[in-house]
Amino acid sequence: MAEDSVAQDQLRAFIERIERMEEEKAAIAADIKEIYAEAKGNGFDTKILRKIVAIRKQDANERMEQEALLELYMSALGMVAAPSDD
């Protein structure tokens, strides 16, 4: 029975740690939301800010590859001029 008690204590400890992290995550998310609201109040476009944050998280090579694919697809759809062959 002692083993059951140890397992229960471990389980409870894991759950409590997760719950604390979830609370912290919610608080941080609220703080981030406030920052975006402040930026919007100062005339910044929050959609663009979110895109910039996402782009800055990416590896430079990954970003270049995605940008090249985006340009290729947009060109194929006639949304931009085809890339020129210099």
N, C-alpha and C positions, 0 to 999 in steps of 0.2 A: 504493500500500500504506500510505502514511502516514495516509491518510484512514481506512482500516480500523482502524488502531491507535488513532487518536483516538476513533473510534466505540466501540471495545472498552473503552477507558479510561473514556469517559463512562458506558457501560453498567455497568461494574464499580462506578464511583463511585455511581451511582444505587442499585444493588442493595445496596451496603454501607451507604448512608445509610438505606435502608428497613429493613435488618436491625437497625441500631442503634436506630431508632425502635420497631421491634417489641419489642426487648429492653426498652426503657424503658417501653413500654406494658404489658408483662407485669409489670414491677416495680411500676408504679403500680396495676395491677389487684390485685396481691397486697396492697399497702398498703391499698387500699380495703376489701378483704375482711377484713383485720385490724381496721379501724375498725368495720365492721359487727359482727364477732365481739365486740369490746369493748363496743359498744352493747348487744348482746344479753345479754352477761354482766351488764350493769347494768340489765337488765329492760325494755329497749326492744324493741318489735316491729319487726324489720328489714324486713318487707314494707311496713309503713307508712312507715318511714324512706325506703325506695326510692321509694315513691309521692310523698312530699314532695319529694325531690330532683328527680324528673321534673317535678312541678308547677312547682317554682321555675325550671326551665329554660324554661318556656312564657311566651309573651307574655300579658299580662293579658287582652287581648281574646280570644285563642285559648282561654285557660282558661275564661273566662266562657261562651263559645260551647259548649265541650265539656260544661261542667257543666249548661247549659240542656238540651242534647240528652240527656244522661244522665238528667236528671230527667224529661224528656218520655217517653223510652223506658221508664223504670221505671214511670212512671204508666200508660202504655199497657199494660204487662204486669201491672198491679195490684200492683206491688211497693211503691208509696208512694201516698199520697193525691194526687188530682189537684190541680194548682196552682189556687189560689183566685183568682177575679177580684175584686180589691178594689174 
